[in-house]
């Protein structure tokens, strides 16, 4: 497996942990770590119900529903004190198919709670580097390598409040992956699964606010993350939600990500994100979104504080989705900057 191409694949989806695996991707294998789902339940707190009229927001999808998702990721990263390196802009197109809907949900128990889950399968249709700003031959070589990930498929379980309850790799490039490749991908999906966004527990109107927070353990690092959401507007078909994300980790020791056998000291980790999501009211599918994220990570070798490095990163993630109903074709002519008011169900309705 080409590690650099795999990293680019994960970065495209906004999933790769910092520093080519960084704190969350090194150290003990997933088999040696407890499932992150076994950690304390996240907390959703309604701060303000907002103005009347108020609407209930939740995931509701029927078997056979399909939607196509396009995501564009622009990012840069580097060591503090040096010029950041701009990563190639990558665009991915994926198709999601609901294989078990809300009428016959997957039932799971966790921490004495019962969850009614929608089962979906997500398949990578295409993955390409934008040739702008890089030599054409370099872009062509990258695209040739990234094409190997077309056909990659994951199985997802989605809760009524939008939580990705579970996400596992089934195929890589259309074929069953080697165990070590599946492990790397599954560990990275865990980062996406833990993205701190939830739909509110009660009906909300314009101005409605709620907060989601949780303590997580990803790889060998314990971190705290929190998101505050607020309703910007409500239309007949959609709700526009502003989101503000904060992540940080206390000082702690963990297996060194770059020096096997040594122990590292996490001195600082802070991530901040601001953005906006447009949610389809019928299905709970995000039909348009933009999130800008910055992060800072400072790591030293335990017992040798002179071996210290600070990493900084920034990324902008744009996404659009077209709901295809019970199958069919859709387009993205509006682009990331187009009006989200035209996005939504193109064909089909729940049975």
VENPEGI-V39304 format. One record per pair of residues at least 12 apart in sequence whose ideal C-beta (glycine too) atoms are under 6 Angstrom apart, sorted by the first residue. I is the first residue (numbers start at 1). GAP is how many residues later the second one is. Records with the same first field share a line. If there is no record, write none. Layout:
I: GAP ; GAP
This chain:
1: 180
5: 140
7: 13
9: 140
10: 178
12: 61 ; 78 ; 80
14: 59 ; 303
15: 173 ; 176 ; 177
17: 174
18: 279 ; 295
19: 292
22: 235
23: 198
24: 194 ; 195 ; 197
25: 194
26: 231
27: 192 ; 193 ; 228
30: 153 ; 157
36: 154 ; 180 ; 181
39: 178
40: 175
41: 70
42: 170 ; 172
43: 170
44: 154 ; 157 ; 168
45: 166
46: 154 ; 155 ; 156 ; 164
47: 162 ; 163
48: 160 ; 161
49: 155 ; 159
50: 154 ; 155 ; 156 ; 157 ; 158 ; 181
51: 154 ; 155 ; 156
52: 153
54: 149 ; 150 ; 151
55: 148
56: 147
57: 142
58: 102 ; 141 ; 226
59: 99 ; 101 ; 103 ; 225
60: 42
61: 37 ; 40 ; 41 ; 57 ; 222
62: 39 ; 288 ; 289
63: 35 ; 38
64: 262
65: 33
66: 31 ; 258 ; 261
67: 29 ; 218 ; 254 ; 256 ; 257
68: 27 ; 254 ; 262
69: 25 ; 252
70: 23 ; 250 ; 262
71: 21 ; 248
72: 19 ; 246
73: 17 ; 244
74: 15 ; 242
75: 12 ; 240
76: 238
77: 236
80: 230 ; 232
88: 41 ; 46
89: 41
90: 39
91: 37
92: 35
93: 32 ; 33
94: 28 ; 30
95: 28 ; 30
96: 24 ; 26
97: 24
98: 22
99: 20 ; 22
100: 19
102: 16
105: 12
106: 13 ; 51
115: 44
117: 40 ; 42 ; 48
118: 40
119: 38
120: 36
121: 32 ; 34
122: 32
123: 30
124: 25 ; 26 ; 28
126: 24
127: 19 ; 22
128: 15
129: 13 ; 14
148: 25
149: 24
151: 22 ; 23
152: 20
153: 17 ; 18
154: 13 ; 15
155: 13 ; 15
161: 37 ; 38
162: 36 ; 37
164: 29
167: 22 ; 26
168: 18
169: 13 ; 16 ; 17
194: 22
196: 16 ; 29 ; 31 ; 49
197: 30
198: 14
204: 27
206: 25 ; 28
208: 23
209: 21
210: 19
211: 17
212: 15
213: 13
220: 34 ; 35
221: 28 ; 33
223: 24 ; 26
224: 24
225: 22
226: 20
227: 16 ; 18
228: 16
229: 12 ; 14
230: 12
237: 44 ; 107
238: 40
239: 40 ; 42
240: 38
241: 36
242: 34
243: 32
244: 30
245: 28
246: 26
247: 24
248: 22
249: 20
252: 14
253: 12
262: 39
263: 39
264: 35
265: 35 ; 37
266: 33
267: 31 ; 33
268: 30
269: 28
270: 26
271: 24
272: 22
273: 18 ; 20
274: 18
275: 15 ; 16
276: 14
277: 12
278: 62
280: 64
285: 36
287: 34 ; 56
288: 32 ; 52 ; 55
289: 30
290: 28
291: 26
292: 24
293: 22
294: 20
295: 18
296: 16
297: 14
298: 12
318: 18
320: 12 ; 16
323: 22
324: 22
325: 20 ; 22 ; 23
326: 22
328: 19
330: 16
